Amino acid sequence: CIRDSNQSSCFTDEQKGEVTLIDVRDIRELWKEGTIKDAIHIPRGMLEFWADPASPYYRDFFDGEDQRIIVFCAGGGRSVYAALALQNMGYRNVAHIADGFRGWKESDHPIEDVAATSRWVRR
C-alpha cells in the first residue's frame, strides 16, 4: 500500500526539515518547471541504485529504513512506482504526492528555479 501525501502536510514537514523530498522527474522537467525547495533530484532510472547501500552508486542522503521520504513526479504516475520500489527495498516510511509537482504548483507553494542555478543550462 502506497501512502499519498497532500501538499499541505508535505509543505509543513519540508519546512521543519522532517522529510526527505525526492524528485524523480527528468532533469529537463526541472529546468523547465522548477522543483520543490530542498528536494533531491534522482532520475527515476537511478533510484534503486542510489538507495541500495550495497550498490556502488549508493548516496548517503538515504539515512535508513525509518527515514521519512516523500517522492514526487509531474503528476503522480512515476512517483507511485518509485515509492513502491523504495518500500520493496525495505524503506518503511515512504509516501508520494498523488497529484505531483503539478498539484504543488497549483496549490501556490514555493518553487525553486532550477534553471537559474544549474551549471548545465545554457544562458
N, C-alpha and C positions, 0 to 999 in steps of 0.2 A: 504494500500500500504506500503510495507516494503522497506525502502531505503537500497541500497547497499553502502558500504563504501570501497574504494580501499585502498590498503596498504600504498600508499604514503601519502594520506591525514590523514589516521589514525596514521601513524608514526609521522608526523609533529604535529598533535594535541596532541598525547600522550606525546611528548617531552615538549610541552608547558604546560601540565597539564590541558588541556581544555576538557578532555573527561574521562569518567569512562569506562574502558575496563572490560568486563565480559567474563570469560572463562567458558563455560558450559560443557566442556568435563569431562569424568570420571577421578578421581584422578590418576588412573594408566596410563592414557594417558599423564598426566602432568609429572609424574615421568619418563616415557619413552622418551617423546619428548621435554619436557620443555614447557615454555609458553612465552607470551609477557611480558616484564618488567612492573611491577606495575599493571598487570591485577589482578582482583579479581576472585578467583575461587568460583563459585557457582554451585554445582551439578544441572543438569537440573531439576531433580525432586524436588528441593527445591526452585527454582527461585521465584515462585509465593508466597510462604510462606515468604521468606526473603524480598520481595519487597512490601509487603502489610503492611502498618502502623498499621492496625487493628490486625495483626497476632502476636501471642506471640513469633514467630520466627523472627520477623522483624529485619533487620540490618540497622543501621543508616548511612551506606555509600550510601544509596539511599537518595539523597538530596531533591527530589521533582519532580514534573511533568515536569519541564523545563530543568532538568539536561540532559546533552548530554551523551548518553550511546551508546556504540558500543559493540555488543555481537559477540562472535565467538566460533566455534567448530572446528572439524578437517577439514571438507570440505564444510560447509555452510548449511547442512540439518537441524541439530538441532538448529542452531542459528537463522534461519529464523522463526522457530516456537517460540523460546524464545523471539525474538524481537516482534513478533505478540502478544504474551501473555502480554508483558510489555505495548504495545500500548493499548491493551484491558483493562488494569488496569489503564489507564489514563496518562501514561508516554508519552509525546508528541515528544520528540527529541531522537528517537531510530533508530538505523541502525544496520546492521550486515555485517561482512566481508564475501562476497559471496563465495570466494574460500577458506575461513577458514584459520586455522593455517598452513595448507599445503602451501597455497599461500604465506603466510607471510614468511615462511622459504625459499621458492623458490625465493623470492624477496631479499634474503640475509639481512633481517632486524635482529636486535639483538634478541637473545633468552636467557631467563633466565633458568638456570639449576635448576629445582625444586628438583630433587633427591639429589643434593649436600647439600641442606639446610633443607630438610624435616626431621622432627623427626620421621616420620612413616616409613622411608625406612631403611631396614636392610643394614648394611655396613659390 
